[in-house]
Amino acid sequence: GVITTAVLKLYLTQHQNYLTQDDITTIQQNARASIDELTRQIRMAGHQLPAGLQAIEASNTNPDTITITYHTSGCDTHLSAKMPQPSAELKCGTDVSCFNDGQWVYIFDPDSGGGEWFEITHVQTGSNHLQHNTMVLSKAYDANAIILAMEQMKFFVDSTTDQDHPRLMVQPIGQSPRIYADNIVDLQFQYRLTTGNIVDEPVLAEDIREVIIMVTARSDQPDPENPQRPYRMRTYTSSVNLRNVGV
């Protein structure tokens, strides 16, 4: 009986250590995956943006929110003729096969700088036309207006949908938010400016030179050994130097 009790106690201790280590590994994986994705997206911020679009929109909301915008894949075209009305399909002067049905893109006037987002409902590759049947543009754009394939990603923590399992969410423009990582309880950003000052919410995105990222992840289940602090937590920090902003 003594030997059995000792063996059982040793097994339970080892099993608890295994569960604890597995828990910590999961925390690390969720936090590092979040930081890696945020780093990748923030590094692209501002890439080939037209005038009038912010590379980064920061919200000091605790957990913080960040929205990142950049041009991707070199996919672009221009209008070959003026739109007769804001609801008209877009007649383009180059091949449009790089665009997709359901894709959100940005159209702007290179002279005035004004532009807007819209959703492509159908790509007519044979005639180089783009349709936008679900929405009317704010104006009829002139010939040579430019259409760019763009990415705009919003990252935030959702702790209200399931309070027991907060999550890092990513929301591409025009789409519903989707889960990127589970059990992310806090997201904080700080911004180093051209002056060297570090702020929680910059006035102008053009002044940002570095983004400091802090992600706090927690265990999926409460820690039975620590009732005062029921969840294990780890905070990871990284920073990204911006290469497409203010150049």
C-alpha positions in Angstrom: 0.0 0.0 0.0 2.8 2.4 0.8 4.5 1.6 -2.5 1.3 2.0 -4.4 0.5 5.3 -2.7 4.0 6.6 -3.5 3.8 5.5 -7.1 0.3 7.1 -7.5 1.5 10.4 -6.0 4.5 10.4 -8.3 2.2 9.7 -11.3 -0.2 12.5 -10.3 2.7 15.0 -9.8 4.2 14.1 -13.2 0.8 14.2 -14.9 0.1 17.7 -13.4 3.6 18.9 -14.5 2.8 17.6 -18.0 -0.5 19.4 -18.1 1.1 22.6 -16.9 3.9 22.4 -19.5 1.3 21.6 -22.2 -0.7 24.6 -21.0 2.3 26.9 -21.2 3.3 25.6 -24.6 -0.2 26.4 -25.9 0.0 29.9 -24.4 3.3 30.5 -26.1 2.0 29.2 -29.5 -1.0 31.5 -29.4 0.9 34.5 -28.4 3.8 34.0 -30.8 1.4 33.3 -33.7 -0.4 36.5 -32.9 2.8 38.5 -32.8 4.2 37.0 -36.0 1.0 37.8 -37.9 0.8 41.3 -36.5 4.5 41.9 -37.4 4.0 40.7 -40.9 0.9 42.9 -41.5 2.4 46.0 -39.8 5.6 45.7 -41.8 3.5 46.0 -45.0 1.6 49.0 -43.8 1.6 51.9 -46.2 3.0 49.9 -49.2 2.2 51.9 -52.4 -0.8 53.6 -50.8 -2.5 56.4 -52.8 -2.8 59.9 -51.2 -5.6 60.1 -48.6 -5.3 56.6 -47.1 -3.8 56.1 -43.7 -1.3 53.2 -43.4 -2.2 52.7 -39.8 -5.3 53.7 -37.8 -4.6 53.3 -34.1 -7.3 53.1 -31.4 -6.2 53.2 -27.7 -9.2 51.2 -26.5 -7.5 48.9 -23.9 -7.3 46.3 -25.4 -6.1 48.4 -28.3 -7.2 48.1 -31.9 -5.1 48.6 -35.0 -6.2 48.8 -38.7 -3.5 48.3 -41.4 -3.8 49.2 -45.0 -1.5 48.5 -48.0 -1.4 47.7 -51.7 -0.8 44.0 -52.6 0.4 41.9 -55.4 0.8 44.6 -58.0 -2.8 44.1 -59.2 -4.1 47.4 -60.6 -5.9 48.9 -63.6 -7.4 52.2 -64.8 -10.6 53.3 -66.4 -10.5 53.6 -70.1 -13.6 55.7 -70.3 -15.5 58.0 -67.9 -18.4 56.4 -66.0 -21.7 57.6 -67.3 -23.2 57.3 -63.8 -22.0 56.1 -60.4 -23.8 52.8 -60.8 -22.2 52.0 -64.2 -19.8 49.1 -64.6 -16.1 50.0 -64.9 -14.5 49.8 -68.3 -10.8 49.2 -67.7 -7.9 49.8 -70.0 -5.8 46.8 -69.0 -6.2 43.1 -68.2 -8.4 42.6 -65.1 -7.8 38.8 -64.6 -5.9 39.5 -61.4 -9.1 40.7 -59.7 -11.7 38.4 -58.2 -15.5 38.3 -57.7 -16.2 39.5 -54.1 -12.9 41.3 -53.7 -12.8 44.8 -52.1 -10.7 47.3 -54.1 -10.0 51.0 -54.0 -10.7 53.4 -56.8 -9.3 57.0 -56.8 -8.7 59.9 -59.0 -5.0 60.5 -59.3 -5.5 64.2 -59.9 -7.8 65.1 -57.0 -6.7 62.3 -54.7 -10.3 61.4 -53.7 -11.3 57.8 -53.7 -13.3 55.0 -52.0 -13.6 51.3 -51.4 -16.0 49.1 -53.2 -16.7 45.4 -53.8 -16.3 43.8 -57.2 -19.4 41.6 -57.8 -18.2 40.2 -61.2 -15.0 40.3 -63.2 -15.5 40.2 -67.0 -12.1 39.2 -68.2 -13.1 39.1 -71.9 -14.2 42.7 -72.0 -12.0 44.0 -69.1 -15.0 45.2 -67.2 -15.6 45.2 -63.5 -19.1 45.2 -62.0 -20.2 46.5 -58.6 -23.9 45.7 -58.6 -24.3 45.7 -54.8 -23.2 49.3 -54.3 -23.3 52.6 -56.1 -20.1 54.6 -56.0 -20.2 58.2 -54.6 -19.5 59.7 -58.0 -18.9 58.8 -61.7 -15.1 58.6 -62.0 -13.3 60.0 -65.0 -11.1 58.1 -67.4 -7.7 57.2 -66.0 -9.1 56.8 -62.5 -7.0 54.0 -60.8 -8.3 50.8 -59.3 -6.0 49.0 -56.8 -6.2 45.6 -55.1 -5.7 46.6 -51.5 -5.6 44.9 -48.1 -7.1 46.5 -45.0 -6.9 44.4 -41.8 -8.4 45.3 -38.4 -7.0 43.4 -35.4 -8.8 43.5 -32.0 -9.6 41.3 -29.0 -13.1 40.0 -28.6 -13.9 39.3 -25.0 -17.6 39.7 -25.1 -18.8 37.0 -27.5 -17.4 34.3 -25.2 -16.2 35.8 -22.0 -14.6 32.5 -20.9 -12.5 32.4 -24.1 -11.3 35.8 -25.3 -9.8 35.8 -28.8 -7.7 37.8 -31.2 -9.9 38.7 -34.2 -8.9 39.8 -37.6 -11.4 41.6 -39.9 -10.6 42.3 -43.6 -12.5 45.2 -45.1 -16.1 44.3 -46.1 -16.0 41.0 -44.2 -17.1 39.6 -40.9 -14.4 39.3 -38.1 -12.8 35.8 -37.9 -10.8 34.2 -35.1 -7.1 34.3 -35.5 -5.9 33.0 -32.0 -7.7 31.8 -28.9 -7.2 32.9 -25.4 -5.7 36.3 -26.1 -6.7 38.6 -23.3 -4.9 41.8 -24.1 -3.4 43.6 -27.0 -1.4 46.8 -26.6 0.4 49.0 -29.1 2.8 51.9 -28.7 4.1 54.0 -31.5 7.6 55.6 -31.7 7.4 58.8 -33.7 9.9 60.7 -35.9 10.6 62.8 -32.8 11.6 59.8 -30.8 8.6 60.1 -28.5 6.5 57.0 -27.7 2.7 57.5 -27.7 -0.3 55.3 -27.3 -2.2 56.9 -30.2 -0.4 58.9 -32.9 -2.1 61.9 -34.6 -0.6 61.2 -38.0 0.4 57.8 -39.3 3.1 59.5 -41.4 4.9 60.2 -38.1 5.2 56.6 -37.0 8.6 54.9 -37.3 8.2 51.9 -35.0 5.3 49.9 -33.6 5.7 48.2 -30.3 3.4 45.2 -29.8 2.4 43.6 -26.5 0.3 40.5 -26.6 -1.0 38.7 -23.4 -2.2 35.1 -23.7 -3.7 32.9 -21.1 -4.4 29.3 -20.4 -7.5 27.7 -21.7 -8.5 26.3 -18.3 -8.2 27.8 -14.8 -5.1 26.8 -12.8 -6.3 24.7 -9.8 -3.2 25.4 -7.9 -3.7 29.1 -7.8 -7.2 30.2 -6.9 -6.2 33.8 -6.4 -5.1 34.0 -10.1 -7.1 31.3 -11.9 -5.5 31.5 -15.3 -1.8 31.2 -16.3 -0.8 34.3 -18.3 2.2 35.3 -20.4 2.9 38.6 -22.1 5.2 38.8 -25.1 6.6 42.0 -26.6 8.0 42.7 -30.1 8.5 45.7 -32.3 8.4 46.5 -36.0 10.2 49.2 -37.9 8.0 50.7 -40.6 9.6 50.6 -44.1 6.8 52.0 -46.2 5.7 55.0 -44.0 7.3 58.4 -44.3 9.6 57.5 -47.1 
